[in-house]
Amino acid sequence: MKINFRLKLVSTQESPVRVSFNGDTFDLKHEETLGIEKEFDISPSNNSVDQSPILTVQNFEVGGGSKLEIDSFCINSISVEQKEMQDFLAFEVRDNKYVDDHILEKTSEIHLNGELNLVVKKNINRFFWSPFYSSKKRNDFVYDNRLVCSFVDEHGILETMTPWQVDVQIEKKEYNNVPHPPFDEDNNYEFGCFGCSVTHGVGLDKDQVWPSLLSPNHLNLALSSLGIDGIYLNLVNALKKFDWKTTVIVLPNWERKIMRYNLPTGQIIRVPSTINAEWAHSLFKHWAWQTFNRQLSRDDVIRWKKQYNRNFKFLMEDKCGEYSRRVLDKIIGVCREAGKPLYLSSWDEETYEYLESHPTFNNVLPFFEKIDLAKDQSHPGPKSHKEWSDKAITKIT
């Protein structure tokens, strides 16, 4: 995959500083700026390349306090914040009077002669990271990689992200790509639980969410914004990987659908979308989407937005209900074939009415009613989960 990098240099030295890149040489004078563009061919498997040269610097007056400031740094037209910029750049100091050759691991400005390099190997996951799990399979797990990030709390303690903290300012970004939380593949779980943000537990502590209230020994593969097709994907993939006795699903509304995007690496990501798909409306302003957007060309972004608009139109039409109902029948069929007793409910009135009138399915749990609010002041709170789980476990057992 080809990635374009753009640097903007500003000189503070009175005499010209010689900068060479892409076979050209420029004498940069005091307070002049120089824009540099360079293309690198990088692949996710190319871990053998430690660093790639960007430019060389000569004619620096050592000890004079002069410097080349790296004013801005872009990857595929996406700006990199000053704090993060240093992680991508290293400077090999060489050919200076009175200064031994050495390497500066992190660089945001240049004070000596030498070579500026792009740090490739240490950042390989960062170059190809996606906010959602990516893989070669079209119908793989749907998971939000931001949930396996870490952040520093107000007391300076490093913690794992909880469901309602996805959009907090993250101090330590972990560029992982995983299909689901770390579950024990050898365990025989009591319940396999699936759904959207309600089941995922947005705004709640883990022990307040209904899967935990049904049993401590449960598998929870729900995800915020997930529609019935995404629930189906997580279900069929989980059946190949995990074992559990009883399947319980709290369904969302019909107007949701997975969007699949082909990445430049050849991998596919599956993105949950709803009528309120905020990530698309915000034009990738979230740090996660900015990071991800670095690997996309302008043509990729235009193509993605067109695809999103088509998907949004589909969500607004009546076709989405029919589509989701067909997928629901596939969920019922898959569980019957696997010999996993299935119980269904919903917090959406229209979806729940359909469940109650379904011609071949009878294991309908009570309606999931919102009687209080979670910490995000939007999703069902702990009382809602407790009351519903008490009713559900009575019917299941």
Secondary structure, DSSP 8 states (H G I E B T S, - for coil): -EEEEEEEEEE--SS-EEEEETTEEEEE-TT-EEEEEEEEE--TT-TT--EEEEEEEE---TTS---EEEEEEEETTEE--HHHHHHHEEEEE-SBTTB--EEESS-SEE-SSEEEEEE-GGGHHHHT--SB-EES-TT----BGGGG-EEE-TTS-EEE--GGGTTS--SB------SSS---TT-EEEEEEEESHHHHTTTS-GGGSHHHHH-SSEEE---TT--HHHHHHHHHHHHHH-EEEEEEEEE--S-EEEEEEE-TTS-EEEEEEETT-HHHHTTT-SHHHHHHHTT--HHHHHHHHHHHHHHHHHHHSTHHHHHHHHHHHHHHHHHHHHT--EEEEESSHHHHHHHHT-SS---B-------SB-TTSSSB-HHHHHHHHHHHHHHH-
